[in-house]
Amino acid sequence: MSLTVIEQAYAKVNLCLFLGPAREDGRHELVTVFDSVRLTDELVVSESESGDDEVVCDGVEGPNLVSEALRGLRGAGWAAPPVRVEIWKRIPVAAGMGGGSADAAAMLRCARRLSPTGDDAVARIAASLGADVPSQLRPGPSLGTGAGEQIEPLATLESYGVLVLPQPFALSTPDVYREADRLGLGRMADELAGLRARVAELLPPDGAAGVPGALPVELCVNDLQAAALSLAPELAGVLGAAREAGADHAIVCGSGPTVIGLFLGREAGARARAAAADGALRERFPRAVVASPVHSAQSRSPV
């Protein structure tokens, strides 16, 4: 490999997340709408001088999904020379925004630029790495079902703005799901099926003609939010702060603890930027940032 390859890894938001019954494998049936936003990590991929694949991510300890993605690629016969992957983090870690999954998906997208790689193999590897990875193989809006890994790309959504309020602590996704089970937050299968049908009716599939889709605020629900609040009650104040900053709606993102404020309608992006720039908000949340959705044809191209 003679050139350095750079790939962006987009954070995800869950515009809704409906929790269904637990499955035999321990995971839960879900109906969720993912969207990719322009809060990005950056992967810099170059040839490894050590002769082995290596992943470097300063400040992040423990297993890295990019290493798992590389192992999956090698197992599928990927013939690129050994690579060194440097990850420059901007997506909050263990925050419900899918940063590790985004990095792994970015590596899988990057793999085809380095050596021929079959789409089926990439899809299988993505599904093996976790429920959030498949949604980020093609950044943009998608409907996730199963445990979140069954992905149906959606047409462009109506423009909206996102105020991201990261927290100075992490929440473990398994812990949040366990708390959701303890609280009995899961819906029955027939209710989940009804919600899936309603979401699919409102959000047309990728390639459909007509006006962009939009979820009404009453469907911008995260069933895991009560579990996150149970484990971290201080998040109630963060949700209130997002609303006080002008957000039309505020929810915990994924399993948390990041809170997002959604700004809808005309001038949504400008309103979100003004909220993030407010001195009082920034004093309380110094890492507050605006993350606009990814809405370009280029971003929806195949892996």
Beta strands, then each sheet from edge to edge (+ up, - down):
strand 1: 5-22
strand 2: 28-47
strand 3: 54-56
strand 4: 83-88
strand 5: 142-145
strand 6: 150-153
strand 7: 161-165
strand 8: 249-252
strand 9: 259-263
strand 10: 289-290
sheet 1: 1+ 2- 4+ 3+
sheet 2: 1+ 2- 5+ 6-
sheet 3: 8+ 9- 7+ 10-
end
